[in-house]
Amino acid sequence: MENVSKHRLVVIVGSVREGRFGPVVASWVAEQARSHGGFEVEVVDLADVDLPLELPAMPPKFAGDGYPRPAGMAPLTAALDRADAFVVVTPEYNHSYPASLKAAIDWHFTQWTAKPVAFVSYGGGAGGRHAAQHLENVLSELNAVTVGAGLAFVNYFTGWQDGRPVSEDSAGYAKTMLDQLVWWAGALRAARRAAPYPA
């Protein structure tokens, strides 16, 4: 039976690069979210999803439920559909986010609408912040709500040990992010149930 007191949080592993660090970060984020108590947590790894770059002629915004997605994308679409909130875990590639993440976003539309999104980025000196900034622009266009709090792990290759960030402050920053996601998830879920978003 669904626990209606909790919100459904999907943590997305955005990188599919060989040897990527994303699953380590996503596992820790999911652990923080489960400990938080406000979420039912699901981790979606884009490396497990069929994500072709060639898109159908009609955008998903107009095609609706009849949009012809590959069969291998069905688990991703279902996860995005049932989510009340998202955490996108992304590295920074050339001052932006991975093509795999853009493809996953572009294959969908209504799945993001009127739902909150937070970003956890990692990289070198910038900690992936350029990727998160670009994602804010893209997801805002899809009528998602990007929350103010997030995490950016600078020089992750020295800032993590045994699957956890070295800085003890990280858990506190994660809690703030999750608190904001809970607030927005509740407000937006109630709003979606009251009336369709006028997209």
N, C-alpha and C positions, 0 to 999 in steps of 0.2 A: 504494500500500500504506500502511496506517495506521501512523503512527509511535507505537508503544506507549510510548516513553520520554517522550512529551509528553502533556500534558493538554489537553483541548478546552475553550477559554475562549470564552464568548460575552459580548461587550460590548454592553450594551443601551442605546440612545439613548432615554431615557424621555419626552422632550418632543416634542409634535407642533405646538407653537405656531408661527405665522408669524414668521420672523426669529429663530428660536431659536439659541442658542449651543451646544446639546448636541452636534451633530456635530463641532464643533471640539474639544471636550473629549474626545469618544470617539475621535477620530482620534489624538490625542496619547496617550491611554491605550493604545490598540491598538499604537501604535509602541513604547511602553515594554514592553508585554507580549511583543512579538515580539523585542525586544532582550534581554529577560530570558532567553529560551532554554528556558523550561519549558513553553511553550504552543504549540498550534496555535490561531490567533486568528480569530474570526469576529465581525464587527460587524453587529448587527441594529438597524435603525432602525424604530421603531414607526410613523413616518409612512408607511412602505411597507406597513403591515399593515391588513387589514380588522378593526377592533376595535369591533363593536357593543356598546352598553351593556346591551341586553336579553339576559339569560342564559336558557338552557334551565331547565326546572323542576327537573330532577335535577342536583345538584352533580357536578362532574367527579370528586370523591373516590369517589363511588359508581357512576358510570356507566362508568368505566374506558375501554377503547379505543373503546367505542361512543359516546362523547360527541359530540354533533352540532355540531361547530365549522364556521364558514363556510369555504368553499373557499379564500378569500383569506388565511386564517390558517394554512394548512398549512405554509408555509415557517417561520413562527415556531415552531409546535409541533415541527417536525422539528429545528430548531436547539436548542430547549430540551431535547428528548429526548436528543440526542447530546452535550450539554454535560457536562463534568465540573466546571465552575466558572463563576461569573458575576461580572461587574462591572456594576453598575447605575449609569448616569450620569443624574443627576437634578437639575433645578433645584428651587427652593422656591417654591411658589405658595401664598400665604396660610397660611404656617407648615406646609405639608405638601407632598406630591408630586403630580404631575399625574394627572388622571383617566385619561389614556391608559395610564399605567403600572399603575394599579389594575385597569383592564380586562384588560390583558395577563396580569396575575397571576391574576385571578379566573377566567379562561377555562381555567386549567390547575391541576393539583394534583400528580400523581406526578412531573411534570417537574422540580419543585423539590426533591423528597424526598431527604434525605441528600446534598445537594450544598452546597458552600460559596459564599457570596455576599459580595462586598465592595461598598462604596458610594463613588462619587466624586460629590460634590455641588458645586453652585455657586450663588451668589446675591449678596445685598448684604452687610450687616454680619454676618449669621450664617453666610454661606457655604453655605447650604442644609442646615445640620445638622439642622434640625427635620424636613426631608423624610427624611433618612437615619434618624433615630430612629424615625419612624413606620414606615418600611419594615422596620426590624429587627423590630418587633412583628408585622407582617403575615407576613413570610417565616418567622419562627420558628413561627408557627401552622401553616405548610405543611411543617414538618419540615426546612426548610433550616437550614444552619449559617452564621450571620453572623460574619465574622472581625472581630477587634478593630481592625486597621489599616485606614485609609481616607484619603481626601483630601477637604478642604472648601476650596473656592476663594472667599475673601471678596472682595467687590467685583471680580468677574471682569472687569468692563468696563474697569477700569484695570490689572488684574493679569495681563493676557495681551497678548502682542504677537507678530504674525506667526505665529499658530497655536500659540504655546507660552506656558506660564506664565513670568512675569518672574522669579519667585523661583527661584534655583538649587537650593534645597532640595527642590523638588517632585519631582525625579527620585529622590532618595533616599527620600522618603516612599512614592513609587510602588513602589520596589523592595521595601521592607518589606512593603507590602500584597501584592505578588505572591509574595514568599517565603512568606507565611502561606497564600495561596491554593494554592500548589503543595503545601505540606505537607498541608493539609486535603483537597485534591483526591486526592492519592495515598492517604491513609488511608481516605477515604470510598469511593473507587472500589473498593479492596480489600474493604472491608466490604460494599458492595452486591453484589459478586460472590460473596462467601462466603455471604451469606444476605439475603433480602429484609428491608427495614426494616419493623418491625411497626407500621405506621400504622393 
